[in-house]
């Protein structure tokens, strides 16, 4: 029987929401094994002087619990 666990992370980028998601995945992959995918839960941005200064992507990463 398999068990899948999830964790939520928010990636931050100055480039794009996609890059923010990629950065969150890369960081999680440093310590998690068996990552199977993720869902994008939310996107947001920080605005300074009328311009986007940071993109934030909230993701839920799914990975299998190893026995």
PyMOL Python script that loads the backbone (N, CA, C, O; Angstrom):
from pymol import cmd

cmd.read_pdbstr("""\
ATOM      1  N   UNK A   1       0.838  -1.173   0.000  1.00  0.00           N
ATOM      2  CA  UNK A   1       0.000   0.000   0.000  1.00  0.00           C
ATOM      3  C   UNK A   1       0.890   1.246   0.000  1.00  0.00           C
ATOM      4  O   UNK A   1       1.867   1.318   0.746  1.00  0.00           O
ATOM      5  N   UNK A   2       0.557   2.195  -0.814  1.00  0.00           N
ATOM      6  CA  UNK A   2       1.324   3.442  -0.904  1.00  0.00           C
ATOM      7  C   UNK A   2       0.620   4.548  -0.120  1.00  0.00           C
ATOM      8  O   UNK A   2      -0.607   4.605  -0.037  1.00  0.00           O
ATOM      9  N   UNK A   3       1.436   5.411   0.440  1.00  0.00           N
ATOM     10  CA  UNK A   3       0.924   6.598   1.114  1.00  0.00           C
ATOM     11  C   UNK A   3       1.609   7.795   0.478  1.00  0.00           C
ATOM     12  O   UNK A   3       2.829   7.812   0.313  1.00  0.00           O
ATOM     13  N   UNK A   4       0.821   8.788   0.124  1.00  0.00           N
ATOM     14  CA  UNK A   4       1.366   9.999  -0.478  1.00  0.00           C
ATOM     15  C   UNK A   4       1.159  11.146   0.505  1.00  0.00           C
ATOM     16  O   UNK A   4       0.061  11.352   1.022  1.00  0.00           O
ATOM     17  N   UNK A   5       2.223  11.875   0.746  1.00  0.00           N
ATOM     18  CA  UNK A   5       2.192  13.018   1.646  1.00  0.00           C
ATOM     19  C   UNK A   5       2.271  14.289   0.815  1.00  0.00           C
ATOM     20  O   UNK A   5       2.782  14.272  -0.305  1.00  0.00           O
ATOM     21  N   UNK A   6       1.768  15.390   1.360  1.00  0.00           N
ATOM     22  CA  UNK A   6       1.851  16.671   0.671  1.00  0.00           C
ATOM     23  C   UNK A   6       2.457  17.713   1.594  1.00  0.00           C
ATOM     24  O   UNK A   6       2.320  17.652   2.816  1.00  0.00           O
ATOM     25  N   UNK A   7       3.132  18.669   0.972  1.00  0.00           N
ATOM     26  CA  UNK A   7       3.588  19.857   1.695  1.00  0.00           C
ATOM     27  C   UNK A   7       3.300  21.070   0.821  1.00  0.00           C
ATOM     28  O   UNK A   7       3.300  20.972  -0.406  1.00  0.00           O
ATOM     29  N   UNK A   8       3.060  22.186   1.440  1.00  0.00           N
ATOM     30  CA  UNK A   8       2.816  23.433   0.718  1.00  0.00           C
ATOM     31  C   UNK A   8       4.045  24.320   0.807  1.00  0.00           C
ATOM     32  O   UNK A   8       4.650  24.460   1.870  1.00  0.00           O
ATOM     33  N   UNK A   9       4.403  24.911  -0.310  1.00  0.00           N
ATOM     34  CA  UNK A   9       5.513  25.856  -0.389  1.00  0.00           C
ATOM     35  C   UNK A   9       5.100  27.049  -1.243  1.00  0.00           C
ATOM     36  O   UNK A   9       4.220  26.938  -2.096  1.00  0.00           O
ATOM     37  N   UNK A  10       5.733  28.174  -1.010  1.00  0.00           N
ATOM     38  CA  UNK A  10       5.546  29.344  -1.872  1.00  0.00           C
ATOM     39  C   UNK A  10       6.900  29.685  -2.470  1.00  0.00           C
ATOM     40  O   UNK A  10       7.838  30.038  -1.756  1.00  0.00           O
ATOM     41  N   UNK A  11       6.990  29.576  -3.791  1.00  0.00           N
ATOM     42  CA  UNK A  11       8.205  29.968  -4.497  1.00  0.00           C
ATOM     43  C   UNK A  11       8.145  31.448  -4.834  1.00  0.00           C
ATOM     44  O   UNK A  11       7.068  32.002  -5.054  1.00  0.00           O
ATOM     45  N   UNK A  12       9.307  32.080  -4.871  1.00  0.00           N
ATOM     46  CA  UNK A  12       9.405  33.515  -5.150  1.00  0.00           C
ATOM     47  C   UNK A  12      10.383  33.728  -6.296  1.00  0.00           C
ATOM     48  O   UNK A  12      11.460  33.133  -6.324  1.00  0.00           O
ATOM     49  N   UNK A  13       9.998  34.585  -7.243  1.00  0.00           N
ATOM     50  CA  UNK A  13      10.846  34.877  -8.393  1.00  0.00           C
ATOM     51  C   UNK A  13      10.650  36.328  -8.821  1.00  0.00           C
ATOM     52  O   UNK A  13       9.595  36.921  -8.596  1.00  0.00           O
ATOM     53  N   UNK A  14      11.670  36.876  -9.433  1.00  0.00           N
ATOM     54  CA  UNK A  14      11.535  38.203 -10.042  1.00  0.00           C
ATOM     55  C   UNK A  14      11.212  38.086 -11.525  1.00  0.00           C
ATOM     56  O   UNK A  14      11.035  39.096 -12.207  1.00  0.00           O
ATOM     57  N   UNK A  15      11.133  36.835 -12.032  1.00  0.00           N
ATOM     58  CA  UNK A  15      10.923  36.600 -13.470  1.00  0.00           C
ATOM     59  C   UNK A  15       9.474  36.285 -13.841  1.00  0.00           C
ATOM     60  O   UNK A  15       8.896  36.933 -14.713  1.00  0.00           O
ATOM     61  N   UNK A  16       8.880  35.263 -13.160  1.00  0.00           N
ATOM     62  CA  UNK A  16       7.537  34.816 -13.545  1.00  0.00           C
ATOM     63  C   UNK A  16       6.960  33.887 -12.487  1.00  0.00           C
ATOM     64  O   UNK A  16       7.676  33.417 -11.602  1.00  0.00           O
ATOM     65  N   UNK A  17       5.637  33.620 -12.588  1.00  0.00           N
ATOM     66  CA  UNK A  17       5.001  32.658 -11.696  1.00  0.00           C
ATOM     67  C   UNK A  17       5.535  31.256 -11.969  1.00  0.00           C
ATOM     68  O   UNK A  17       5.715  30.468 -11.041  1.00  0.00           O
ATOM     69  N   UNK A  18       5.785  30.946 -13.222  1.00  0.00           N
ATOM     70  CA  UNK A  18       6.334  29.628 -13.581  1.00  0.00           C
ATOM     71  C   UNK A  18       7.713  29.427 -12.944  1.00  0.00           C
ATOM     72  O   UNK A  18       7.998  28.360 -12.401  1.00  0.00           O
ATOM     73  N   UNK A  19       8.551  30.437 -13.012  1.00  0.00           N
ATOM     74  CA  UNK A  19       9.875  30.360 -12.405  1.00  0.00           C
ATOM     75  C   UNK A  19       9.768  30.226 -10.888  1.00  0.00           C
ATOM     76  O   UNK A  19      10.558  29.510 -10.273  1.00  0.00           O
ATOM     77  N   UNK A  20       8.804  30.904 -10.288  1.00  0.00           N
ATOM     78  CA  UNK A  20       8.597  30.794  -8.835  1.00  0.00           C
ATOM     79  C   UNK A  20       8.222  29.362  -8.459  1.00  0.00           C
ATOM     80  O   UNK A  20       8.719  28.835  -7.464  1.00  0.00           O
ATOM     81  N   UNK A  21       7.345  28.724  -9.249  1.00  0.00           N
ATOM     82  CA  UNK A  21       6.972  27.329  -8.998  1.00  0.00           C
ATOM     83  C   UNK A  21       8.179  26.420  -9.153  1.00  0.00           C
ATOM     84  O   UNK A  21       8.378  25.513  -8.345  1.00  0.00           O
ATOM     85  N   UNK A  22       8.981  26.649 -10.172  1.00  0.00           N
ATOM     86  CA  UNK A  22      10.178  25.838 -10.413  1.00  0.00           C
ATOM     87  C   UNK A  22      11.157  25.960  -9.246  1.00  0.00           C
ATOM     88  O   UNK A  22      11.756  24.968  -8.829  1.00  0.00           O
ATOM     89  N   UNK A  23      11.316  27.164  -8.724  1.00  0.00           N
ATOM     90  CA  UNK A  23      12.237  27.366  -7.597  1.00  0.00           C
ATOM     91  C   UNK A  23      11.752  26.629  -6.348  1.00  0.00           C
ATOM     92  O   UNK A  23      12.559  26.060  -5.613  1.00  0.00           O
ATOM     93  N   UNK A  24      10.454  26.635  -6.108  1.00  0.00           N
ATOM     94  CA  UNK A  24       9.904  25.893  -4.961  1.00  0.00           C
ATOM     95  C   UNK A  24      10.140  24.402  -5.138  1.00  0.00           C
ATOM     96  O   UNK A  24      10.522  23.719  -4.188  1.00  0.00           O
ATOM     97  N   UNK A  25       9.916  23.885  -6.349  1.00  0.00           N
ATOM     98  CA  UNK A  25      10.137  22.468  -6.634  1.00  0.00           C
ATOM     99  C   UNK A  25      11.608  22.104  -6.466  1.00  0.00           C
ATOM    100  O   UNK A  25      11.924  21.076  -5.868  1.00  0.00           O
ATOM    101  N   UNK A  26      12.498  22.920  -6.977  1.00  0.00           N
ATOM    102  CA  UNK A  26      13.941  22.653  -6.852  1.00  0.00           C
ATOM    103  C   UNK A  26      14.366  22.605  -5.388  1.00  0.00           C
ATOM    104  O   UNK A  26      15.147  21.740  -4.993  1.00  0.00           O
ATOM    105  N   UNK A  27      13.854  23.527  -4.589  1.00  0.00           N
ATOM    106  CA  UNK A  27      14.210  23.562  -3.165  1.00  0.00           C
ATOM    107  C   UNK A  27      13.681  22.316  -2.459  1.00  0.00           C
ATOM    108  O   UNK A  27      14.395  21.717  -1.655  1.00  0.00           O
ATOM    109  N   UNK A  28      12.455  21.920  -2.743  1.00  0.00           N
ATOM    110  CA  UNK A  28      11.871  20.729  -2.120  1.00  0.00           C
ATOM    111  C   UNK A  28      12.635  19.476  -2.526  1.00  0.00           C
ATOM    112  O   UNK A  28      12.819  18.571  -1.712  1.00  0.00           O
ATOM    113  N   UNK A  29      13.075  19.416  -3.765  1.00  0.00           N
ATOM    114  CA  UNK A  29      13.776  18.236  -4.269  1.00  0.00           C
ATOM    115  C   UNK A  29      15.140  18.025  -3.616  1.00  0.00           C
ATOM    116  O   UNK A  29      15.720  16.945  -3.729  1.00  0.00           O
ATOM    117  N   UNK A  30      15.650  19.039  -2.942  1.00  0.00           N
ATOM    118  CA  UNK A  30      16.931  18.896  -2.235  1.00  0.00           C
ATOM    119  C   UNK A  30      16.809  17.960  -1.039  1.00  0.00           C
ATOM    120  O   UNK A  30      17.782  17.308  -0.662  1.00  0.00           O
ATOM    121  N   UNK A  31      15.617  17.888  -0.439  1.00  0.00           N
ATOM    122  CA  UNK A  31      15.447  17.077   0.765  1.00  0.00           C
ATOM    123  C   UNK A  31      14.374  15.999   0.646  1.00  0.00           C
ATOM    124  O   UNK A  31      14.318  15.099   1.485  1.00  0.00           O
ATOM    125  N   UNK A  32      13.528  16.067  -0.365  1.00  0.00           N
ATOM    126  CA  UNK A  32      12.460  15.075  -0.528  1.00  0.00           C
ATOM    127  C   UNK A  32      12.814  14.077  -1.620  1.00  0.00           C
ATOM    128  O   UNK A  32      13.373  14.439  -2.655  1.00  0.00           O
ATOM    129  N   UNK A  33      12.482  12.818  -1.373  1.00  0.00           N
ATOM    130  CA  UNK A  33      12.624  11.788  -2.397  1.00  0.00           C
ATOM    131  C   UNK A  33      11.235  11.366  -2.846  1.00  0.00           C
ATOM    132  O   UNK A  33      10.279  11.464  -2.076  1.00  0.00           O
ATOM    133  N   UNK A  34      11.115  10.908  -4.055  1.00  0.00           N
ATOM    134  CA  UNK A  34       9.839  10.383  -4.539  1.00  0.00           C
ATOM    135  C   UNK A  34       8.820  11.440  -4.888  1.00  0.00           C
ATOM    136  O   UNK A  34       7.619  11.176  -4.831  1.00  0.00           O
ATOM    137  N   UNK A  35       9.270  12.643  -5.252  1.00  0.00           N
ATOM    138  CA  UNK A  35       8.329  13.693  -5.657  1.00  0.00           C
ATOM    139  C   UNK A  35       7.613  13.237  -6.929  1.00  0.00           C
ATOM    140  O   UNK A  35       8.250  12.863  -7.913  1.00  0.00           O
ATOM    141  N   UNK A  36       6.282  13.273  -6.891  1.00  0.00           N
ATOM    142  CA  UNK A  36       5.478  12.790  -8.016  1.00  0.00           C
ATOM    143  C   UNK A  36       4.779  13.895  -8.781  1.00  0.00           C
ATOM    144  O   UNK A  36       4.336  13.674  -9.908  1.00  0.00           O
ATOM    145  N   UNK A  37       4.671  15.052  -8.210  1.00  0.00           N
ATOM    146  CA  UNK A  37       3.994  16.139  -8.908  1.00  0.00           C
ATOM    147  C   UNK A  37       3.609  17.233  -7.937  1.00  0.00           C
ATOM    148  O   UNK A  37       3.906  17.159  -6.745  1.00  0.00           O
ATOM    149  N   UNK A  38       2.941  18.255  -8.464  1.00  0.00           N
ATOM    150  CA  UNK A  38       2.449  19.322  -7.608  1.00  0.00           C
ATOM    151  C   UNK A  38       1.254  19.989  -8.256  1.00  0.00           C
ATOM    152  O   UNK A  38       1.040  19.895  -9.465  1.00  0.00           O
ATOM    153  N   UNK A  39       0.480  20.667  -7.421  1.00  0.00           N
ATOM    154  CA  UNK A  39      -0.646  21.466  -7.870  1.00  0.00           C
ATOM    155  C   UNK A  39      -0.354  22.922  -7.553  1.00  0.00           C
ATOM    156  O   UNK A  39       0.204  23.228  -6.499  1.00  0.00           O
ATOM    157  N   UNK A  40      -0.723  23.815  -8.446  1.00  0.00           N
ATOM    158  CA  UNK A  40      -0.622  25.240  -8.179  1.00  0.00           C
ATOM    159  C   UNK A  40      -1.901  25.650  -7.454  1.00  0.00           C
ATOM    160  O   UNK A  40      -3.000  25.516  -7.992  1.00  0.00           O
ATOM    161  N   UNK A  41      -1.749  26.144  -6.242  1.00  0.00           N
ATOM    162  CA  UNK A  41      -2.898  26.530  -5.437  1.00  0.00           C
ATOM    163  C   UNK A  41      -3.261  27.999  -5.598  1.00  0.00           C
ATOM    164  O   UNK A  41      -4.432  28.371  -5.535  1.00  0.00           O
ATOM    165  N   UNK A  42      -2.237  28.833  -5.807  1.00  0.00           N
ATOM    166  CA  UNK A  42      -2.492  30.270  -5.871  1.00  0.00           C
ATOM    167  C   UNK A  42      -1.288  30.971  -6.483  1.00  0.00           C
ATOM    168  O   UNK A  42      -0.162  30.481  -6.399  1.00  0.00           O
ATOM    169  N   UNK A  43      -1.530  32.096  -7.086  1.00  0.00           N
ATOM    170  CA  UNK A  43      -0.446  32.962  -7.554  1.00  0.00           C
ATOM    171  C   UNK A  43      -0.746  34.372  -7.061  1.00  0.00           C
ATOM    172  O   UNK A  43      -1.903  34.773  -6.934  1.00  0.00           O
ATOM    173  N   UNK A  44       0.316  35.109  -6.787  1.00  0.00           N
ATOM    174  CA  UNK A  44       0.169  36.493  -6.356  1.00  0.00           C
ATOM    175  C   UNK A  44       1.441  37.239  -6.732  1.00  0.00           C
ATOM    176  O   UNK A  44       2.405  36.645  -7.214  1.00  0.00           O
ATOM    177  N   UNK A  45       1.429  38.532  -6.507  1.00  0.00           N
ATOM    178  CA  UNK A  45       2.595  39.337  -6.852  1.00  0.00           C
ATOM    179  C   UNK A  45       2.740  40.501  -5.882  1.00  0.00           C
ATOM    180  O   UNK A  45       1.774  40.956  -5.271  1.00  0.00           O
ATOM    181  N   UNK A  46       3.967  40.960  -5.765  1.00  0.00           N
ATOM    182  CA  UNK A  46       4.280  42.167  -4.995  1.00  0.00           C
ATOM    183  C   UNK A  46       4.489  43.279  -6.011  1.00  0.00           C
ATOM    184  O   UNK A  46       5.207  43.101  -6.996  1.00  0.00           O
ATOM    185  N   UNK A  47       3.867  44.414  -5.774  1.00  0.00           N
ATOM    186  CA  UNK A  47       3.962  45.548  -6.703  1.00  0.00           C
ATOM    187  C   UNK A  47       4.693  46.696  -6.026  1.00  0.00           C
ATOM    188  O   UNK A  47       4.386  47.070  -4.894  1.00  0.00           O
ATOM    189  N   UNK A  48       5.662  47.245  -6.738  1.00  0.00           N
ATOM    190  CA  UNK A  48       6.385  48.437  -6.282  1.00  0.00           C
ATOM    191  C   UNK A  48       6.438  49.440  -7.412  1.00  0.00           C
ATOM    192  O   UNK A  48       6.846  49.107  -8.524  1.00  0.00           O
ATOM    193  N   UNK A  49       6.036  50.641  -7.142  1.00  0.00           N
ATOM    194  CA  UNK A  49       6.042  51.725  -8.139  1.00  0.00           C
ATOM    195  C   UNK A  49       5.297  51.342  -9.410  1.00  0.00           C
ATOM    196  O   UNK A  49       5.728  51.671 -10.515  1.00  0.00           O
ATOM    197  N   UNK A  50       4.173  50.641  -9.246  1.00  0.00           N
ATOM    198  CA  UNK A  50       3.345  50.284 -10.395  1.00  0.00           C
ATOM    199  C   UNK A  50       3.862  49.123 -11.222  1.00  0.00           C
ATOM    200  O   UNK A  50       3.308  48.833 -12.283  1.00  0.00           O
ATOM    201  N   UNK A  51       4.914  48.448 -10.763  1.00  0.00           N
ATOM    202  CA  UNK A  51       5.505  47.327 -11.499  1.00  0.00           C
ATOM    203  C   UNK A  51       5.575  46.101 -10.590  1.00  0.00           C
ATOM    204  O   UNK A  51       5.715  46.227  -9.374  1.00  0.00           O
ATOM    205  N   UNK A  52       5.478  44.923 -11.187  1.00  0.00           N
ATOM    206  CA  UNK A  52       5.624  43.696 -10.407  1.00  0.00           C
ATOM    207  C   UNK A  52       7.098  43.540 -10.033  1.00  0.00           C
ATOM    208  O   UNK A  52       7.975  43.535 -10.896  1.00  0.00           O
ATOM    209  N   UNK A  53       7.348  43.414  -8.737  1.00  0.00           N
ATOM    210  CA  UNK A  53       8.728  43.229  -8.281  1.00  0.00           C
ATOM    211  C   UNK A  53       9.006  41.778  -7.894  1.00  0.00           C
ATOM    212  O   UNK A  53      10.150  41.328  -7.962  1.00  0.00           O
ATOM    213  N   UNK A  54       7.965  41.039  -7.488  1.00  0.00           N
ATOM    214  CA  UNK A  54       8.118  39.620  -7.142  1.00  0.00           C
ATOM    215  C   UNK A  54       6.866  38.857  -7.532  1.00  0.00           C
ATOM    216  O   UNK A  54       5.745  39.336  -7.360  1.00  0.00           O
ATOM    217  N   UNK A  55       7.078  37.668  -8.058  1.00  0.00           N
ATOM    218  CA  UNK A  55       5.996  36.734  -8.362  1.00  0.00           C
ATOM    219  C   UNK A  55       6.018  35.651  -7.284  1.00  0.00           C
ATOM    220  O   UNK A  55       7.079  35.117  -6.962  1.00  0.00           O
ATOM    221  N   UNK A  56       4.853  35.327  -6.729  1.00  0.00           N
ATOM    222  CA  UNK A  56       4.744  34.274  -5.720  1.00  0.00           C
ATOM    223  C   UNK A  56       3.819  33.187  -6.261  1.00  0.00           C
ATOM    224  O   UNK A  56       2.736  33.482  -6.767  1.00  0.00           O
ATOM    225  N   UNK A  57       4.247  31.933  -6.154  1.00  0.00           N
ATOM    226  CA  UNK A  57       3.425  30.794  -6.565  1.00  0.00           C
ATOM    227  C   UNK A  57       3.341  29.809  -5.411  1.00  0.00           C
ATOM    228  O   UNK A  57       4.352  29.272  -4.957  1.00  0.00           O
ATOM    229  N   UNK A  58       2.120  29.581  -4.944  1.00  0.00           N
ATOM    230  CA  UNK A  58       1.852  28.659  -3.838  1.00  0.00           C
ATOM    231  C   UNK A  58       1.563  27.284  -4.448  1.00  0.00           C
ATOM    232  O   UNK A  58       0.595  27.122  -5.190  1.00  0.00           O
ATOM    233  N   UNK A  59       2.406  26.298  -4.132  1.00  0.00           N
ATOM    234  CA  UNK A  59       2.229  24.963  -4.692  1.00  0.00           C
ATOM    235  C   UNK A  59       2.090  23.924  -3.588  1.00  0.00           C
ATOM    236  O   UNK A  59       2.588  24.109  -2.478  1.00  0.00           O
ATOM    237  N   UNK A  60       1.406  22.831  -3.906  1.00  0.00           N
ATOM    238  CA  UNK A  60       1.300  21.670  -3.011  1.00  0.00           C
ATOM    239  C   UNK A  60       2.026  20.517  -3.686  1.00  0.00           C
ATOM    240  O   UNK A  60       1.592  20.022  -4.726  1.00  0.00           O
ATOM    241  N   UNK A  61       3.138  20.091  -3.086  1.00  0.00           N
ATOM    242  CA  UNK A  61       3.980  19.033  -3.646  1.00  0.00           C
ATOM    243  C   UNK A  61       3.533  17.696  -3.093  1.00  0.00           C
ATOM    244  O   UNK A  61       3.275  17.561  -1.897  1.00  0.00           O
ATOM    245  N   UNK A  62       3.440  16.693  -3.983  1.00  0.00           N
ATOM    246  CA  UNK A  62       3.045  15.338  -3.588  1.00  0.00           C
ATOM    247  C   UNK A  62       4.257  14.408  -3.702  1.00  0.00           C
ATOM    248  O   UNK A  62       4.968  14.413  -4.707  1.00  0.00           O
ATOM    249  N   UNK A  63       4.477  13.610  -2.649  1.00  0.00           N
ATOM    250  CA  UNK A  63       5.573  12.633  -2.694  1.00  0.00           C
ATOM    251  C   UNK A  63       5.188  11.386  -1.908  1.00  0.00           C
ATOM    252  O   UNK A  63       4.410  11.444  -0.956  1.00  0.00           O
ATOM    253  N   UNK A  64       5.756  10.249  -2.335  1.00  0.00           N
ATOM    254  CA  UNK A  64       5.463   8.971  -1.682  1.00  0.00           C
ATOM    255  C   UNK A  64       6.297   8.815  -0.425  1.00  0.00           C
ATOM    256  O   UNK A  64       7.464   9.203  -0.380  1.00  0.00           O
ATOM    257  N   UNK A  65       5.676   8.242   0.591  1.00  0.00           N
ATOM    258  CA  UNK A  65       6.374   7.907   1.825  1.00  0.00           C
ATOM    259  C   UNK A  65       7.127   6.601   1.587  1.00  0.00           C
ATOM    260  O   UNK A  65       6.540   5.594   1.191  1.00  0.00           O
ATOM    261  N   UNK A  66       8.432   6.634   1.834  1.00  0.00           N
ATOM    262  CA  UNK A  66       9.261   5.416   1.661  1.00  0.00           C
ATOM    263  C   UNK A  66       9.219   4.595   2.932  1.00  0.00           C
ATOM    264  O   UNK A  66       9.261   5.128   4.041  1.00  0.00           O
ATOM    265  N   UNK A  67       9.136   3.299   2.753  1.00  0.00           N
ATOM    266  CA  UNK A  67       9.119   2.382   3.914  1.00  0.00           C
ATOM    267  C   UNK A  67      10.453   1.714   4.049  1.00  0.00           C
ATOM    268  O   UNK A  67      10.650   0.908   4.958  1.00  0.00           O
TER     269      UNK A  67
END
""", "prot")
cmd.dss("prot")
cmd.show_as("cartoon", "prot")
cmd.util.cbc("prot")
cmd.orient("prot")
